Amino acid sequence: MHKVTITDYTFSDLSIEEEILRAAGGKVEGAQARTAEAVIACSADADAVITQFAPVNAQAIAAMKKARVIVRYGIGVDNVDLAAAKANGIPVCNVPDYCIEEVADHTLAFVLALARQVVPNALVIRHGEWKMGVPPNMMRCLRDMTVGVVAFGRIGREVVKRLLSFGCQVLVFDPVASADSIAQAGATAATLDEIYSRSDLLTLHCPSTAQTRGMISQPVFAKMKKGVLIVNASRGDLIVGDDLIEALKSGQVGSAALDVTSPEPLPADSPLRGMPQVIVHSHIASVSVASVKRLRSTVAELAARVLRGEKAINVVNGV
């Protein structure tokens, strides 16, 4: 039997993965590794490694003596050292298309929640009062807003489609998308600086890379309209957390809705947890019954292909 290590998972069991991998001669061993040392302990002798959030760094990869593939639960692969895996000849695979609609829907829920101040207006009633929870100038209409969308991949395109139905102006930045393709979708291509300076609301949909980590920091906040709204359902480390907190305190950022943070979990003493103008979720925008089932079965099948001697697909590190 081939050993398949699942370094960590947030599901109640691994029955879906076990059924698929058993048919390919694999035996699943689940762990809940939170450190590189724990990853090494559970995966050093694995034939295939499946991971969710555990740090699969260069040290952990170097210790993998038999691994033929590393598969990530999800689209992003920022917890895996892609260069180290490539140097060791191990393909890294992801699931690039399992939750497009869910994340786009969640983004629009955040956009509308900030524009219409849904949470503060609900909480003031819960606390026993009967009034508006915010000043009238914080209640906005999407039709009158300019929304900046950073990245025009699968999710970004679906977000743009949803936004346009509300009549707002949509600006899009993506270094690899043509202005024509953006225009055909009904939006307007713009530079990052144009998006920062013109947007009433900014929503991020790019991966975490060396180029994007920390891309939204104090100097960038200073370029934005005072009171700008920020939505991030992509990766937490795109935004410098301390700078966001200061921008929220000063009013430079009016409100923020975050499905992702850096680090995750968000520390218990983070000011973001208690700010009334902030919505924080625990990285759950991708979730629906259908998407989770598809994610798990696809991940297991990606690993099973390699165990059967077939070519790896959805490879993100060029192996």
N, C-alpha and C positions, 0 to 999 in steps of 0.2 A: 504493500500500500504506500502511496505517496503521502507524505506529511504536508498538510496545508495549515499554516498558522494564521489565525486571525488575531492580529495584535491587540485590537480593541474594537468595541462595538456598543451601540446604544439600543439594541433590539432586545426583546424579552428572551429570545432563544436564537439558535442558528439552524433551525430545521430546513429552511429554504436552501441555504448554502450546503448543508450536509447531504440533502437529497441529490442535488446536481453534481456535487463533487464525488460522491460515492460511486455514481455511475461511470466516472472517469478514473476510478481507482484511487481516489483521494480519501484521506481520513482527516477530518477537521479537528483542530485543537484550538479552542478559543482562550484568549487571555484578556486582561485589562491593563495593558502596559501603558504607563504614563511617563516613563523615562527611557532614554536610549539604552540604559543598562537592562531595563526590563524587556525591551524589544530584543536585545541580544539573547537574553536568557530563553526567550520563547521561540526565536526564529532561526537561530544559528544553524540548525540541522533541517530546516524546512525546505521542501521542494518548491513550494509556492507560498508567497506571503500576501495576505490581504490586510489592508490597514484603513483605519478611519481617521483618527486624529493623532495617534501616537507619533513621536518624533523618530522617523526613520532616517537618521542622519548618516554621515559618511562612516562613522564608527560602527554603527549597527549594520550597515551594508557590507562593510569589510569583513564582518564576522559571519556573514551568510555564506556557508561553504557549498551549499547545494541548490540555492534558490535559482529557479529558471524564469521566474516572473514575480513582479510586485504589482499588485492591483489596488487602486485607491477607491474606496467608497465615495464617489462624488466626481464633480467636474474639476475642481482645483486640486493641485498636487503639491501645494507649498509645504506640506509636512514631510515630503520625501526629497532627499538630495539627488536630483536628477543626474547631475554630473558624475557623482560617485557611482550611481547605478550603471551609467553608461560605461564608465571606466572599468567596471567589473563585468560588463557584458550582460547586464540584467535589464530586460525591457520593463518599463514602467507604463502601466495602462490605466486609463480613467474611464468614466462614463459621461461622455460629453453632452448627452441629450435627454437625460431622464427627468428633469424637473423644470423645463423651460417655462411651461404655463404657470406652474405654481409660484416660481420666483417672480415672474412678471406680474401675476395677480397680487402677490404680497407687496411688491413695490408700489403698485397703484393704491393698495390699502394704506400704505404709509403716506403716499403723496396726498391722498384725500384726508387722512387723519390730521396731517400738519396744516393743510390749507384750510380745513374747516374746524381745526382744533377740537377734534372729537373727544380725545381723552380728558383734557381739562374740563370741558363742558359736561362730561359724564360724572367726573369725580366730585364736582361742586354739588351736584344733586345727591350723590351718595353720602356726602358729608352733612346733609341735612338742610342745605340752602336751596333757594329757588331763584336763580339768577344766571347770568352769563358767567362762565368761568374765566374769561379773558377779556381784555379791552376790545371794543369793536374793530379797531384797526388791525387786529391779529386774525380776523375772519376774512379769508381771501376767496376769490372765485378763480378757478383754473382758467376759465376763458380769458381772463385779463392778465394772465401770467406768462412769463417766458421760462421754459423749463430746459435746463441743460442736461444732456445725456452723455456721459463719458463712456464710450465703447459701444460698438454697433455689431456685436456678435449675436448669437441666437437669442439670448435674453434681452439684450438692448433693443433689438428689432421688435420684439414683442411688446416691450415697454413703450416704444415710440408709437406703435399701432394703437395701443390703448389710450395713450395721452392725446393723440390727435382727435379722438372721438369727443373730447371735452372742449375742443376749440382753442386750445392754448398754442402759442408759438413754441416749436420744439427745435432747439439747436443740438447738433450732434458733433462730437469729436471722436474720430477713430483714425489712427495713422495709417491703417491698412484698408480702409473703406473709401471708395471713390466718392467724390461729391455728387456724381450722377446717381450712384446707387442710393445715397442718402436722400437726394431730391425725389427720386422715384418712389421712395417710401413716404413722401409727404413732409419731410423735415428739411432743415437747412444745415449744410455743413458749416462748421465754424472751427476756429482755432481754440486751443485751451484758454488762452487769455481772453478771447471774446466770450467764451462760455462763463468764465469766472466773473467778468465785469458786467455781463448783461443778464444773467439768470436770476430769477426770483427764487427758483428752487433748483438744486443740483442733485442728480442721482447718479451713482457710480455703478458700473457694470463691467469692470475690468479685472483681470486676474492679478494675483500678487506676484510681482517679478522684481528684479533688481531695479527696473526703471520706474515701477509704480509704487513701491513701498515708500510711505511717507510723502506721497505726492501732494496731499492736502495738509499744509502746515501754516504757521502763523503768517508768513509773507503772502501766501495764497489767500487766506481768509481776508487779509487787508485789501486785496484787489476786489473783493466781492461787495455787492450791495449790502448796506447795513440792514440786518434783519433777515438775511437770506435763510432759506430752509434747506437742510441737508438730509438726504436719504442714502443709506448705504446698506445694500443687501448683497454685497459682493465679498469683500475681504476686509477684516478689521484693520489690518496694518496699512491700508491705503491712506488712512488719516492718522496724524500724530495726535494721540489721545489727549495729552496735556494741553496742546494748543487748541483743540476743540473745546475743552472745558473752559479755558480762558475766554475764547470767543463767545461762548454761550453766556458766561458771566457778564461780559461787557455789553452784550446785546448785538454784537457784530453778526453772530448767528442767532436768528430768532428762535428756531426750534430744530430738533434733529430726531430722526427715526433710524435706529440702528438694529439690524438683525445680526450684525457681526461686530466684534470688538477685538481689541488687542491689549492684553491677552484674553483668551477664553479659558475658563469662565472669567467674567468681569469680576475683579476683586470686590469683596464685600464692602470695603470702605471707599469705593470709587464714587466721586461726586455725581457721576452720571446716573447712578441708581436713584438718587433722591431729587434730581432736578425736575420740576414740574413741566418744563418745556421739552423734555426728552422722553422718547419711547425707546425702550431697549427690549429686544427679544433674544432668546438663547440659541441663535443660529438655526432657526426652524422654518425659514421661508420655503425650503424645498419640500416640505412634508405634505403628503397626502397618502391615503392608503395605497392608491395606485402607484404613486411615484416611489414609495419605499419598497414595495414589492418588486417593481421593475429594477430599481437600483440593486437590490440584493441578488436577484436572479441573474442580472447582467454581470455583476462582479464575479459571481461563482462561475458563470459560463466562460468569462475571459480567462480565469485560472484553469478551468477544465480543458479548454482548447490546448493550452500549452502542455498540460499533463498528458494529453492524448497524442502529443507530438505534432500538433498543428501550429501554424504560424500565429504569433501574437497579433492582435488587432487593437486599435485605439492606443497605439504606442505614442507616448509624448516625449520620449528622450532619445529618439533616433536609433534605437537598437533593433 
